[in-house]
Amino acid sequence: MNRVCLTLPTNRACSATLTALHAEATYAARHFGADVQLLILDSADDRTRAEHTRTVAALPREPGVTVHHLDEEAQRHFLRRVVRKAGLPEPERLLRLMLPAAVSYGACTNRAFLLAAALGCASVHRRDSDSTYQLHAGQPVFPVHHELPWLGRPAAEASAAVTRTDLDPALSQRPVSLAGASFIGELSVDIGEIRSLDEAVYHDVVGLWAPGDWPGDRIRALVEESFTGAGTAPFTGDHATLTLVDPMRVDMCNIAFDRAVYERVPLPPATDTIGSDYFLLHLVHDAGLPGILHNRHIENFHTPERRTASGFPAYQRRFVKFLLSMLYFHDVYDRMTAEGAGLLDTGQRVRPERVVEFLRESTALDRTENIWRLDRIDTAYRKLGGRYAAFADRLHVERSQLLDQAQQDIEDFIHLIVSWPALMKAARP
């Protein structure tokens, strides 16, 4: 029986999502005979977590579905045991990178990767708590329908099951390493208010995540498709393509990875940084590992805490850190694209040491481009006025700190990749 990990990291109230996730796990068990380890990583406050506990307790018992609901204390206990067993230097630093005090999209998924290894799972299937499943003919549209059958198997075996194949035949014996789709509904990044206030400012701000040397027409095209997912059109029927999956076509709320990917390279553990969990999408694509791109898109929505007096500056800071991170990641992505199949070993598995080399080289980049980004953000937000101008005041005070953090995040990522094999070995049963 294929044992898989269907996981939901959350720090917000999401009882309805937990119930829906259990329904997807049940679907996977009934239709594919999977042994589903349903893993809920709960970083919510005490009151919210108690409600989640009641929701989980009320879930019906289903053959083939095992539910694990872990609060941060349980996660910390697991991580301490793994780090101690691994015997690595700087254990407290590793614990901080795996379970930081601040929000980290990469770290929460890295914890799921380690726990999936501990549970003996062959793949990880990730969902988000600020999203829900579409309905078609009254039934939920579960992404696991396309994720389960082919991960880890040669792409040639999956070709008969997909609607279309857009893959070089030379890659047909490489393993299917991810399956994913995108989302419909609201923008994936909660910056729609900027667009409604001033379209030109929105263009200026969103365009800052492009490389600094891109021409204007290419930046405009990027802005048009950024954070929009699959648009708004609802699901009407299945379509799946066997291909090298473009990272712009999938979202981390709707993704599945084969263990051969995440057991070798983790995600960046950067804190307070939107988009820090997308690295593996680029690595799989650039290494030439096949994937399945399907159209069972998840419906995205925004929760209100991002627009509160405290939530607004915290969220905007995450967005700014994302923009600053691109100085380093664009350089690494370019190097990975040029490296291509050199990112794989003779067993068609990704080579962590090459990734580390590229990341190390990126830390020597001149920061001038990021100083320019901060200047542009300052100008843009002051044009918007109100709380955006107030945030620009805060940003001005933190400029040096943000520049340092962007580089330190890359150095922390290097440290985690180097430590990852020992952590994975220690996590496995």
DRENVEX-866495 format. One record per residue (C-alpha): x, y, z; residue number from 1; residue in one letter. Coordinates in nm, 3 decimals. Layout:
# residues N
      px      py      pz   k r
       X       Y       Z NUM A
...
This chain:
# residues 429
      px      py      pz   k r
   0.000   0.000   0.000   1 M
   0.128   0.345  -0.095   2 N
   0.175   0.549   0.223   3 R
   0.147   0.924   0.165   4 V
   0.140   1.238   0.378   5 C
  -0.141   1.485   0.318   6 L
  -0.045   1.788   0.522   7 T
  -0.188   2.120   0.634   8 L
   0.030   2.369   0.822   9 P
  -0.181   2.639   0.988  10 T
  -0.166   2.926   1.233  11 N
  -0.529   3.036   1.197  12 R
  -0.882   2.907   1.262  13 A
  -0.968   2.657   0.988  14 C
  -1.204   2.389   1.120  15 S
  -1.397   2.377   0.792  16 A
  -1.072   2.323   0.601  17 T
  -0.971   2.039   0.836  18 L
  -1.301   1.862   0.771  19 T
  -1.260   1.908   0.396  20 A
  -0.900   1.785   0.410  21 L
  -1.015   1.470   0.586  22 H
  -1.263   1.417   0.303  23 A
  -0.977   1.438   0.053  24 E
  -0.777   1.186   0.258  25 A
  -1.079   0.955   0.257  26 T
  -1.109   0.995  -0.121  27 Y
  -0.742   0.899  -0.161  28 A
  -0.782   0.591   0.057  29 A
  -1.104   0.472  -0.108  30 R
  -1.019   0.540  -0.471  31 H
  -0.645   0.462  -0.475  32 F
  -0.600   0.228  -0.181  33 G
  -0.356   0.474  -0.026  34 A
  -0.248   0.468   0.337  35 D
  -0.296   0.839   0.411  36 V
  -0.115   0.999   0.701  37 Q
  -0.315   1.319   0.751  38 L
  -0.073   1.560   0.918  39 L
  -0.200   1.884   1.075  40 I
   0.078   2.114   1.199  41 L
  -0.101   2.355   1.427  42 D
   0.065   2.681   1.530  43 S
  -0.261   2.858   1.617  44 A
  -0.333   3.019   1.953  45 D
  -0.463   2.807   2.241  46 D
  -0.831   2.885   2.188  47 R
  -0.820   2.819   1.814  48 T
  -0.617   2.503   1.860  49 R
  -0.870   2.373   2.111  50 A
  -1.142   2.421   1.851  51 E
  -0.928   2.234   1.599  52 H
  -0.886   1.951   1.851  53 T
  -1.264   1.923   1.883  54 R
  -1.299   1.923   1.505  55 T
  -1.042   1.647   1.466  56 V
  -1.202   1.440   1.742  57 A
  -1.534   1.457   1.559  58 A
  -1.394   1.332   1.228  59 L
  -1.529   0.988   1.133  60 P
  -1.282   0.703   1.141  61 R
  -1.198   0.592   0.790  62 E
  -0.999   0.284   0.682  63 P
  -0.666   0.391   0.541  64 G
  -0.667   0.735   0.705  65 V
  -0.461   0.815   1.016  66 T
  -0.487   1.167   1.159  67 V
  -0.195   1.336   1.336  68 H
  -0.272   1.673   1.498  69 H
   0.048   1.823   1.637  70 L
   0.072   2.151   1.823  71 D
   0.403   2.338   1.835  72 E
   0.510   2.169   2.156  73 E
   0.469   1.824   2.000  74 A
   0.653   1.944   1.689  75 Q
   0.933   2.085   1.902  76 R
   0.966   1.757   2.093  77 H
   0.997   1.567   1.763  78 F
   1.254   1.810   1.628  79 L
   1.467   1.804   1.942  80 R
   1.480   1.426   1.926  81 R
   1.578   1.433   1.556  82 V
   1.843   1.703   1.600  83 V
   1.990   1.525   1.902  84 R
   2.001   1.193   1.714  85 K
   2.161   1.360   1.410  86 A
   2.447   1.485   1.629  87 G
   2.501   1.798   1.423  88 L
   2.682   2.114   1.538  89 P
   2.478   2.418   1.640  90 E
   2.170   2.220   1.740  91 P
   1.988   2.527   1.872  92 E
   2.035   2.704   1.540  93 R
   1.883   2.406   1.360  94 L
   1.587   2.404   1.597  95 L
   1.538   2.774   1.533  96 R
   1.549   2.720   1.156  97 L
   1.301   2.435   1.176  98 M
   1.061   2.596   1.422  99 L
   1.120   2.972   1.437 100 P
   0.922   3.208   1.656 101 A
   0.816   3.410   1.349 102 A
   0.607   3.300   1.050 103 V
   0.802   3.086   0.802 104 S
   0.631   2.927   0.503 105 Y
   0.936   2.716   0.428 106 G
   0.998   2.598   0.784 107 A
   0.644   2.470   0.838 108 C
   0.669   2.262   0.521 109 T
   1.016   2.139   0.615 110 N
   0.867   2.006   0.937 111 R
   0.610   1.821   0.730 112 A
   0.892   1.674   0.518 113 F
   1.075   1.541   0.824 114 L
   0.757   1.404   0.981 115 L
   0.662   1.239   0.652 116 A
   0.998   1.062   0.656 117 A
   0.938   0.956   1.016 118 A
   0.598   0.815   0.914 119 L
   0.749   0.624   0.621 120 G
   0.566   0.819   0.352 121 C
   0.657   0.814  -0.018 122 A
   0.527   1.163  -0.094 123 S
   0.401   1.486   0.061 124 V
   0.081   1.656  -0.055 125 H
   0.043   2.010   0.080 126 R
  -0.266   2.227   0.124 127 R
  -0.320   2.568   0.289 128 D
  -0.573   2.681   0.547 129 S
  -0.680   2.992   0.353 130 D
  -0.816   2.791   0.063 131 S
  -1.095   2.548  -0.012 132 T
  -1.189   2.290  -0.275 133 Y
  -1.399   2.375  -0.576 134 Q
  -1.726   2.193  -0.630 135 L
  -1.828   2.028  -0.958 136 H
  -2.165   1.857  -0.996 137 A
  -2.202   1.893  -0.621 138 G
  -1.879   1.708  -0.543 139 Q
  -1.546   1.850  -0.418 140 P
  -1.265   1.862  -0.674 141 V
  -0.973   1.693  -0.496 142 F
  -0.620   1.751  -0.639 143 P
  -0.504   1.418  -0.496 144 V
  -0.689   1.257  -0.788 145 H
  -0.393   1.350  -1.012 146 H
  -0.121   1.341  -0.751 147 E
  -0.133   0.988  -0.620 148 L
  -0.088   0.742  -0.903 149 P
   0.239   0.847  -1.063 150 W
   0.477   1.019  -0.824 151 L
   0.813   0.843  -0.818 152 G
   0.739   0.631  -1.124 153 R
   0.901   0.677  -1.468 154 P
   0.726   0.944  -1.670 155 A
   0.669   0.698  -1.954 156 A
   0.429   0.503  -1.731 157 E
   0.216   0.812  -1.672 158 A
   0.188   0.915  -2.036 159 S
  -0.119   0.700  -2.106 160 A
  -0.309   0.847  -1.810 161 A
  -0.273   1.216  -1.888 162 V
  -0.462   1.425  -2.140 163 T
  -0.147   1.551  -2.308 164 R
   0.227   1.493  -2.306 165 T
   0.463   1.785  -2.353 166 D
   0.787   1.616  -2.255 167 L
   1.106   1.544  -2.443 168 D
   1.114   1.163  -2.498 169 P
   1.470   1.169  -2.367 170 A
   1.325   1.247  -2.023 171 L
   1.064   0.971  -2.025 172 S
   1.256   0.742  -1.788 173 Q
   1.309   1.012  -1.529 174 R
   1.074   0.990  -1.231 175 P
   0.760   1.199  -1.199 176 V
   0.873   1.427  -0.918 177 S
   0.582   1.661  -0.860 178 L
   0.216   1.700  -0.941 179 A
   0.038   2.027  -0.899 180 G
  -0.212   2.287  -1.005 181 A
  -0.286   2.643  -0.909 182 S
  -0.578   2.833  -0.757 183 F
  -0.872   3.043  -0.863 184 I
  -1.017   3.340  -0.679 185 G
  -0.834   3.618  -0.498 186 E
  -0.468   3.703  -0.563 187 L
  -0.230   3.466  -0.387 188 S
  -0.059   3.768  -0.227 189 V
  -0.294   4.002  -0.045 190 D
  -0.206   4.323  -0.231 191 I
  -0.527   4.373  -0.428 192 G
  -0.596   4.690  -0.232 193 E
  -0.286   4.850  -0.383 194 I
  -0.419   4.782  -0.733 195 R
  -0.758   4.928  -0.645 196 S
  -0.595   5.242  -0.502 197 L
  -0.348   5.307  -0.784 198 D
  -0.288   5.079  -1.083 199 E
   0.044   5.246  -1.165 200 A
   0.176   5.200  -0.812 201 V
   0.067   4.835  -0.821 202 Y
   0.266   4.788  -1.141 203 H
   0.573   4.955  -0.990 204 D
   0.561   4.745  -0.673 205 V
   0.484   4.406  -0.827 206 V
   0.744   4.466  -1.099 207 G
   1.011   4.479  -0.829 208 L
   1.021   4.103  -0.805 209 W
   1.162   4.084  -1.158 210 A
   1.539   4.084  -1.210 211 P
   1.673   4.438  -1.213 212 G
   1.798   4.415  -1.573 213 D
   1.470   4.304  -1.734 214 W
   1.324   4.531  -2.005 215 P
   0.996   4.710  -1.946 216 G
   0.780   4.491  -2.170 217 D
   0.893   4.176  -1.995 218 R
   0.823   4.330  -1.655 219 I
   0.475   4.435  -1.767 220 R
   0.400   4.079  -1.876 221 A
   0.521   3.948  -1.539 222 L
   0.303   4.195  -1.349 223 V
  -0.003   4.090  -1.550 224 E
   0.029   3.724  -1.452 225 E
   0.181   3.762  -1.106 226 S
  -0.018   3.616  -0.815 227 F
  -0.326   3.555  -1.036 228 T
  -0.305   3.176  -1.044 229 G
  -0.549   3.019  -1.289 230 A
  -0.781   3.319  -1.290 231 G
  -1.145   3.282  -1.191 232 T
  -1.292   3.023  -1.429 233 A
  -1.431   2.725  -1.235 234 P
  -1.348   2.359  -1.293 235 F
  -1.553   2.190  -1.567 236 T
  -1.356   1.872  -1.635 237 G
  -1.015   1.712  -1.593 238 D
  -0.711   1.803  -1.797 239 H
  -0.359   1.692  -1.711 240 A
  -0.026   1.742  -1.889 241 T
   0.293   1.543  -1.843 242 L
   0.562   1.810  -1.869 243 T
   0.839   2.005  -1.703 244 L
   0.609   2.206  -1.477 245 V
   0.650   2.583  -1.500 246 D
   0.672   2.719  -1.142 247 P
   0.440   3.003  -1.244 248 M
   0.161   2.755  -1.322 249 R
   0.136   2.592  -0.978 250 V
   0.092   2.705  -0.620 251 D
   0.216   2.564  -0.291 252 M
  -0.143   2.530  -0.168 253 C
  -0.192   2.264  -0.435 254 N
   0.126   2.061  -0.471 255 I
   0.270   1.715  -0.418 256 A
   0.636   1.613  -0.418 257 F
   0.800   1.273  -0.441 258 D
   1.025   1.191  -0.148 259 R
   1.335   1.180  -0.370 260 A
   1.307   1.559  -0.400 261 V
   1.229   1.683  -0.047 262 Y
   1.440   1.421   0.130 263 E
   1.747   1.567  -0.044 264 R
   1.680   1.942  -0.047 265 V
   1.459   2.133   0.199 266 P
   1.286   2.467   0.148 267 L
   1.439   2.801   0.252 268 P
   1.357   2.853   0.623 269 P
   1.337   3.234   0.592 270 A
   1.102   3.403   0.836 271 T
   0.849   3.672   0.747 272 D
   0.904   3.617   0.374 273 T
   0.623   3.544   0.130 274 I
   0.717   3.296  -0.141 275 G
   1.002   3.140   0.056 276 S
   0.846   2.796   0.003 277 D
   0.865   2.790  -0.379 278 Y
   1.228   2.691  -0.425 279 F
   1.170   2.322  -0.498 280 L
   0.937   2.407  -0.785 281 L
   1.228   2.578  -0.959 282 H
   1.472   2.302  -0.872 283 L
   1.249   2.026  -1.013 284 V
   1.186   2.224  -1.331 285 H
   1.546   2.328  -1.392 286 D
   1.681   1.979  -1.325 287 A
   1.454   1.841  -1.597 288 G
   1.245   1.624  -1.366 289 L
   0.898   1.550  -1.508 290 P
   0.578   1.651  -1.339 291 G
   0.204   1.646  -1.390 292 I
   0.033   1.980  -1.434 293 L
  -0.342   1.942  -1.383 294 H
  -0.642   2.173  -1.352 295 N
  -0.797   2.076  -1.019 296 R
  -0.732   2.426  -0.891 297 H
  -0.802   2.516  -0.531 298 I
  -1.013   2.821  -0.445 299 E
  -0.810   3.089  -0.268 300 N
  -0.942   3.346  -0.024 301 F
  -0.792   3.599   0.218 302 H
  -0.844   3.590   0.590 303 T
  -0.908   3.925   0.762 304 P
  -0.611   3.931   1.002 305 E
  -0.381   4.053   0.723 306 R
  -0.572   4.382   0.714 307 R
  -0.589   4.455   1.088 308 T
  -0.382   4.725   1.259 309 A
  -0.117   4.471   1.360 310 S
  -0.158   4.228   1.070 311 G
  -0.120   4.485   0.793 312 F
   0.241   4.596   0.862 313 P
   0.345   4.238   0.941 314 A
   0.209   4.115   0.608 315 Y
   0.355   4.404   0.410 316 Q
   0.693   4.335   0.568 317 R
   0.671   3.975   0.446 318 R
   0.600   4.104   0.098 319 F
   0.899   4.341   0.108 320 V
   1.128   4.061   0.226 321 K
   1.005   3.852  -0.065 322 F
   1.107   4.128  -0.306 323 L
   1.452   4.153  -0.143 324 L
   1.502   3.775  -0.153 325 S
   1.477   3.780  -0.532 326 M
   1.819   3.941  -0.567 327 L
   1.965   3.611  -0.452 328 Y
   1.709   3.366  -0.587 329 F
   1.707   3.504  -0.941 330 H
   2.083   3.453  -0.950 331 D
   2.047   3.096  -0.820 332 V
   1.760   3.017  -1.058 333 Y
   1.966   3.139  -1.353 334 D
   2.253   2.915  -1.248 335 R
   2.023   2.616  -1.200 336 M
   1.869   2.673  -1.544 337 T
   2.215   2.677  -1.702 338 A
   2.318   2.367  -1.507 339 E
   2.015   2.163  -1.620 340 G
   2.075   1.790  -1.596 341 A
   2.397   1.863  -1.407 342 G
   2.171   1.912  -1.106 343 L
   2.105   1.535  -1.110 344 L
   2.328   1.247  -1.010 345 D
   2.352   0.916  -1.196 346 T
   2.040   0.795  -1.017 347 G
   1.838   1.092  -1.152 348 Q
   1.821   1.249  -0.804 349 R
   1.891   1.614  -0.730 350 V
   2.241   1.703  -0.613 351 R
   2.228   1.920  -0.301 352 P
   2.595   2.013  -0.326 353 E
   2.540   2.197  -0.654 354 R
   2.253   2.394  -0.503 355 V
   2.473   2.488  -0.209 356 V
   2.747   2.610  -0.444 357 E
   2.506   2.842  -0.625 358 F
   2.361   2.976  -0.301 359 L
   2.707   3.044  -0.156 360 R
   2.807   3.236  -0.467 361 E
   2.490   3.444  -0.449 362 S
   2.571   3.574  -0.100 363 T
   2.858   3.777  -0.251 364 A
   2.620   3.977  -0.473 365 L
   2.626   4.354  -0.449 366 D
   2.327   4.491  -0.254 367 R
   2.278   4.796  -0.474 368 T
   1.980   4.639  -0.649 369 E
   1.807   4.576  -0.316 370 N
   1.874   4.933  -0.201 371 I
   1.706   5.043  -0.525 372 W
   1.411   4.815  -0.447 373 R
   1.368   4.969  -0.103 374 L
   1.382   5.318  -0.255 375 D
   1.111   5.227  -0.507 376 R
   0.890   5.074  -0.238 377 I
   0.928   5.383  -0.022 378 D
   0.823   5.611  -0.309 379 T
   0.532   5.387  -0.407 380 A
   0.387   5.346  -0.060 381 Y
   0.410   5.718   0.017 382 R
   0.208   5.785  -0.298 383 K
  -0.066   5.560  -0.159 384 L
  -0.073   5.752   0.170 385 G
  -0.253   5.644   0.487 386 G
  -0.132   5.324   0.644 387 R
   0.096   5.257   0.345 388 Y
   0.283   5.581   0.414 389 A
   0.301   5.488   0.783 390 A
   0.448   5.152   0.683 391 F
   0.704   5.333   0.466 392 A
   0.814   5.522   0.777 393 D
   0.872   5.192   0.958 394 R
   1.050   5.050   0.656 395 L
   1.289   5.344   0.649 396 H
   1.401   5.268   1.005 397 V
   1.452   4.897   0.924 398 E
   1.636   4.933   0.591 399 R
   1.977   4.808   0.705 400 S
   1.823   4.529   0.909 401 Q
   1.615   4.410   0.613 402 L
   1.916   4.410   0.380 403 L
   2.114   4.203   0.631 404 D
   1.826   3.964   0.690 405 Q
   1.782   3.896   0.319 406 A
   2.143   3.778   0.297 407 Q
   2.130   3.593   0.630 408 Q
   1.826   3.401   0.507 409 D
   2.036   3.258   0.225 410 I
   2.315   3.163   0.464 411 E
   2.062   2.989   0.690 412 D
   1.928   2.801   0.390 413 F
   2.279   2.680   0.307 414 I
   2.326   2.561   0.664 415 H
   1.999   2.369   0.654 416 L
   2.073   2.201   0.320 417 I
   2.414   2.086   0.448 418 V
   2.247   1.950   0.763 419 S
   1.948   1.797   0.584 420 W
   2.084   1.446   0.506 421 P
   2.165   1.385   0.872 422 A
   1.828   1.522   0.983 423 L
   1.645   1.302   0.734 424 M
   1.840   0.993   0.843 425 K
   1.763   1.069   1.206 426 A
   1.393   1.117   1.131 427 A
   1.341   0.789   0.948 428 R
   1.215   0.488   1.148 429 P
